[in-house]
């Protein structure tokens, strides 16, 4: 199973395109992460006015995804710069 993933031409092309894009625009994951965190903040403000379980889950997902994307962007910015 893993051998098929390692030899997948689709995944190879996807990783090559992603690394090329991130090498040219190293700050893109940081900006996307910050946008997700800003959306999370706005959802949190809405949650104060009208408590909802779905809104709380959506806010938490946006916040955590934003943090993960931003941290991965920081970690990848240095190796892709070389």
C-alpha positions in Angstrom: 0.0 0.0 0.0 2.7 2.5 1.0 4.8 1.5 -2.1 1.9 2.6 -4.3 1.7 5.9 -2.5 5.4 6.5 -2.9 5.2 5.8 -6.7 2.0 7.7 -7.3 2.6 10.2 -10.1 -0.3 12.3 -8.9 1.2 12.8 -5.5 4.7 13.4 -6.9 3.3 16.2 -9.2 1.2 17.6 -6.3 4.2 17.8 -4.0 6.4 19.3 -6.7 3.9 22.0 -7.5 3.3 22.8 -3.8 7.0 23.1 -3.1 7.5 25.3 -6.1 4.6 27.5 -5.1 5.7 27.7 -1.5 9.3 28.4 -2.5 8.2 31.5 -4.5 5.6 32.6 -1.9 7.0 31.6 1.5 4.6 33.7 3.5 1.4 32.3 1.9 0.8 29.6 4.6 1.2 32.3 7.3 -1.3 34.6 5.6 -3.8 31.7 5.2 -3.3 30.7 8.8 -3.8 34.3 10.0 -7.0 34.6 7.9 -8.4 31.4 9.4 -7.6 32.7 12.9 -9.3 36.0 12.1 -12.4 34.1 10.9 -12.3 32.2 14.1 -12.2 35.5 16.1 -15.3 36.7 14.1 -17.1 33.5 14.8 -16.2 33.8 18.5 -17.8 37.3 18.5 -20.9 35.8 16.9 -20.9 33.0 19.4 -21.2 35.6 22.3 -24.4 37.0 20.7 -26.1 33.7 19.9 -24.7 30.6 21.5 -24.8 27.6 19.1 -23.1 24.3 19.2 -22.4 24.3 15.5 -21.0 27.8 15.6 -18.7 26.7 18.5 -17.4 23.7 16.7 -16.8 25.8 13.5 -14.9 28.4 15.5 -12.7 25.8 17.1 -12.0 24.1 13.8 -11.0 27.4 12.1 -8.8 28.4 15.1 -6.9 25.1 15.2 -6.5 24.8 11.4 -5.2 28.4 11.3 -2.7 27.6 14.0 -1.5 24.4 12.3 -1.3 26.0 8.9 0.7 29.0 10.3 3.1 26.8 12.2 3.7 24.5 9.2 4.3 27.7 7.1 6.9 28.9 9.6 8.6 25.5 9.6 8.6 25.2 5.8 9.7 28.8 5.1 13.4 28.2 6.0 14.1 24.9 4.1 12.3 26.2 0.9 14.2 29.4 0.9 17.5 27.6 0.0 
